[in-house]
Amino acid sequence: MGFSWNCRGVPACRVRYNPDMNAIMSSLPFVDGLAAFVKRNCPTCVLIAGEMQRVARELPHFHVVSQDDPQFPAAIERVVDDRELEHSWTHQIEATPTLIRFEGGQEKERVMGWDREAWRRLTGIADLGKGLPKFQPG
């Protein structure tokens, strides 16, 4: 059964609900670590692209799930193509960026938008976002 919804500027995109959550979870390339759900057409995501590149360099278990461009952000190799929004739908992503910490394939914590202190706490990078605003909604 399909489900129609407005994908923040994308006219009535279609997302299919899959009740087999284990199949979806196993399709993600990560079980433990951090995942940032982003899109190029998000001013906050563009603002923090450099910080995501830094997190990707410093943390081997960091992945990006890109809703609209698998080449965004540049220079990050671990990008999941989510143009079909399957992963975003499964993880109930309401805004980008959203940073989620996973343990054993289960979500343990999330932060929506750019919240410098929350991103620092989740990544363990004490000076992440130095020079950026403390908070910017997604």
C-alpha positions in Angstrom: 0.0 0.0 0.0 1.4 3.4 -1.0 1.2 6.5 1.1 1.2 10.1 -0.4 2.7 13.0 1.5 4.4 16.3 0.8 8.2 15.8 0.8 9.0 19.4 1.8 8.8 21.0 -1.6 8.6 17.9 -3.7 5.0 17.7 -5.1 3.2 14.7 -3.6 6.0 12.2 -3.8 5.1 8.5 -3.2 6.6 6.5 -0.4 5.7 2.9 0.1 5.2 1.6 3.6 7.0 -1.7 4.2 5.8 -3.5 7.3 8.9 -5.7 7.3 11.1 -3.3 9.4 13.8 -6.0 9.7 14.3 -6.0 5.9 14.6 -2.3 5.9 16.9 -2.2 8.8 19.1 -4.9 7.3 19.3 -2.8 4.1 21.1 0.0 5.9 24.9 -0.2 5.7 25.3 0.5 9.4 24.2 -1.1 12.6 26.2 1.0 15.1 27.3 4.6 14.8 25.8 7.8 13.6 23.7 8.6 10.6 23.0 12.1 9.4 19.8 12.4 7.2 20.3 15.4 4.9 19.5 16.9 1.6 21.2 19.4 -0.7 18.1 21.5 -0.9 18.4 22.3 2.9 20.1 25.5 3.8 21.1 24.1 7.2 22.6 21.0 5.6 24.6 23.1 3.3 25.8 25.3 6.2 27.1 22.2 8.1 28.4 20.3 5.1 32.0 21.0 6.2 31.4 19.7 9.7 29.8 16.5 8.3 33.0 16.0 6.2 35.0 16.4 9.4 32.9 13.9 11.3 33.2 11.5 8.4 37.0 11.8 8.5 37.2 11.3 12.3 34.5 8.7 12.9 34.6 5.5 10.9 31.0 4.7 11.9 29.4 7.9 10.5 27.1 7.7 7.4 25.1 10.2 5.5 21.7 9.4 4.2 21.0 11.9 1.4 17.4 12.4 0.4 18.0 14.2 -2.9 21.6 13.9 -4.1 23.9 11.0 -3.3 26.8 13.2 -4.1 26.0 15.5 -1.2 27.9 16.4 0.8 31.0 16.2 -1.4 34.0 14.3 -0.2 32.1 11.8 2.0 32.3 8.3 0.8 29.7 6.7 3.1 26.5 8.2 1.6 23.3 6.2 1.3 21.1 7.2 -1.6 17.7 7.8 -0.2 16.0 9.6 -3.1 13.1 7.1 -2.8 12.9 8.2 0.9 12.6 4.6 2.1 15.1 5.1 5.0 13.7 8.5 5.9 10.2 7.1 6.0 11.3 4.2 8.2 13.1 6.4 10.6 10.4 9.1 10.7 12.6 11.9 9.5 10.6 15.1 9.8 13.3 17.6 9.1 16.9 17.7 7.7 19.4 17.6 9.1 18.6 14.9 11.6 21.5 13.1 13.4 20.7 9.7 14.8 22.9 7.4 17.0 22.4 3.7 16.5 23.4 0.8 18.7 22.7 -2.8 17.6 20.6 -1.4 14.8 18.3 0.4 17.2 18.0 4.1 17.4 19.2 5.4 20.8 19.2 9.2 20.3 18.4 11.8 17.7 18.8 15.6 17.2 16.9 17.5 14.6 18.5 20.6 13.0 21.9 21.9 13.9 22.3 22.1 17.6 26.0 22.5 18.2 26.1 21.1 21.7 24.0 18.1 20.8 26.1 17.3 17.7 29.3 17.7 19.8 27.9 15.3 22.4 26.8 12.7 19.9 30.0 12.8 17.9 32.4 13.2 20.8 34.1 16.0 18.9 34.5 18.8 21.4 35.1 21.7 19.0 32.7 20.7 16.2 31.0 23.6 14.6 33.3 26.3 16.0 32.3 29.4 14.2 28.9 28.2 13.3 25.7 29.4 15.0 24.8 27.5 18.2 21.4 26.5 16.7 19.9 26.5 13.3 16.6 24.6 12.6 16.3 22.2 9.7 
